[in-house]
Amino acid sequence: MIRVVLVDDQELMRVGFRMVLGAQPDMEVVGEAGNGRDAVALVETVRPDVVLMDVRMPVLDGVEATRLITERSLSRVLVMTTFDLDEYALSALRNGASGFLLKDTPPDHLVSALRSVASGDAVVSPSVTRRLLDRFLGSAGGQLRDATMLDALTEREREVLLLIAQGLSNTEIARKLFLSEATVKTHVGRVLSKLELRDRVQAVVLAYETGLVRPGDS
């Protein structure tokens, strides 16, 4: 069973999510919280597989709650937001979320996303993450992170990271580099391991923050 905690300050939203997830044979809602502070305390107690996390909440927002949960490796977090291109969603990704969905996501897509996150995958397509980064990093003009960490990568691994950040799937990377998909998957795994990243979403964020890819690049 995939054990899920629901976090949203709107009770009606939690009711709706609970109905959808309760109908799944492989899912169980093991707790609910209406703000980030209660969510962290709850997750520490029940240790769910996935937290379905709202971002805009009183007391403690979902971004900080996500950071506290993921840095302690208590659970994986899937962020839900009302607005596309929400800066809160970007902050959540930076702080360890395994992806984000809009609250109008169809129920079957939500269920599929939760299964993916529970299995260790990320559910935000790199192209969506790129739109977030293009908007908020491009407009903010913030300082870049130290890019020397990328020196740990081989030339091929750096090339793979660049293509991940440009939104290419493993299949597309394999075709572009004339490699097998199995080889690309190995390279992706090594990139994530060397840079201590959770998933492809974190890889895209890091590629932008180190200047490997810049807003507007294609």
N, C-alpha and C positions, 0 to 999 in steps of 0.2 A: 504493500500500500504506500502511496505517496501522501505523506502527512503535510498538511498545509495550514498556515496561520494567515488569517485575513486581517489586514490593518487598513482602516478607513474611518474617517470621522463621521461619515454619513451612514447611519444604521441601515437605510434602505439599500445602499450599495452592497453592504455586507450580506444582507438577506438575499439579494439577487445572486451574488457570487456563491453563497452557500447552497442555494438551490441547484445551481449549475453543477457545482463540484460534487454535491451529494448524490447526484444521479449517475456519477461515474463509478464503475465497479472497482477501480484501482486508486481511488482518492478518498481521503478522509480529512475533514476540517477539524483540527485539534485545538483551535482557540481563535479568539478574536480580540482586537484592541481598537480603541478609538483615537489614539494618539501615539506618537513615536516612543515616548517614555514608557508607557504601558507595554508597547510592543516589544521593546528590548527585554523588559523584565519577564514577559511571557515566553519569549523565545529562549531565554536562558533556562527556563523551567521545563518546557516541553520539547525543545530541540527538534523542530519540524524539519522536513526536507527542503521546503520552499516557503518563503514569506511573500505574499502578494501585498505589496506596499503602496499606499497612496503617498503623495509627496507633500501636498499642502494640508497641514494639520496643526491644531493648537498644541501648546505645551512643548512638544519637540517635533520638528518636521521630519518627513520621511527620508530626507537626504542624510541628516545626522544619525537617524536611527539605522539607516543602511550602513553607514560607516562603522558604527559601534558593533553591529551584528557581524559584518563581514570581516572586520579586522580581528575579531575573536574566533572566526571560523565557526560560528554558531549555526549558520544556515545560509543557503543561497537565497538571493532576493530578486524578485521580478517586480519592477516598478510599474504602477498604473498611473496615468496622468490624463487629465481632461483635455489638455491642449497639445496639439502637435507643435514641435519645435519649442518645447518648454525648457527654459534654462535650468529648471529644477531637474529635469530628466538628465541633462548633460552632467549636472553635479552628481547625481546619483550614480551614473556610469563611472565617473571619476572616482567615486567612493566605494566601488566594489559591486554595484548591481550587475546582474547577469543579463540585463536588457530592460527594455521598457515597451509597454503597449499602451495604446489609447483606450480609454474606458468604453468607447463604442465598438471595440473589437468584438466580432461575432463569437458566441459561446464556444463553438468548435475550435476556433483559433486560440482562444484563451486556454482551453483544455490541452491542446497540442503544445502550446508554449510552456505550460507548467510541466508537462512530461519531459520536454526538452531540457528545461532548466534542472529538473530533478536528476536527469541522467548526466549532467555536467556540461551541457551545451549552452551557448548564448542564443537569444532569440531575436535580437535586433540585427537586421541586415546592415552590413557595413555602409551601404549607400544611405540608409536613414541616419546612421551615426554621423556620416560625413556632412549631411545637411545641418545637423545640430552644430558640428564643429565649424563649418563654414560660416554659420551665422554668428555664433557667440565668440569663437576665438578670433575670427576675422574682424569683427567690430570692436572687440575689447582691446586688441593689440597688446595682450599680456605678455609677460616675459616667458621665454621658452625654457623648458627643462634642460638640464645638462645632457647633451647628446653623446657624451663619451660612453655611456652605458651601451650604446649600439656597437661599440668596438668589440664586444663579446661575440658578435655575430660574424659568420663567414660571409663572403661576398654574395653567395647564393642565398643564404638566409636573409640577408638584408634586402635582396631583390624580392624575395617572397613577402617580407613584411611590407615593402612598398606597394606591392600588388594587393595585398590584403587591405591596406589602407585606402586603396583606390576603389574598393568595393567588389573585387573579383572573388568568385567562389573557387574552391579547390579545382573543380573541373576546368574553369576558365584559366586559372594559373597554369595548370598542366598543359593546356593547349598552347598558351602563349610561350611557355618556356621549353616546350617539346619534352616534357617529362611525364611519367606515369602519375596517376592520381595518388597511388600509394606512396610514391617518392615525395610528392608535394605534402601529403599528410604528415610524413616524417619530418620534413623541414618545418612545417607549421608547429608541430609539437616541440621541436628543438627551440624555435624562436620563443614560444611561450615559456618554456622551462628556463632558458638562459636569462630572460628578462623578468622572470618571476611574475608572469601575467596569468590571470585566471582563464581568459578566453579571447576570442577574436575581437570582441568589442573593446576590451582593454588594450589590445594591440593597436587598433585603429586610433584610439585616444592618444596612446603614447607616441605613435608615428607623427601625429599632429603637434603634440606638445614638445617634441624634440626637434621639430622643424624638418623632419624627413619628408613630410608632405605639408604643403601650405594651403590655406583656404583658397578655393578656386582652382586648384590643380585638378587635372583630369588624367 
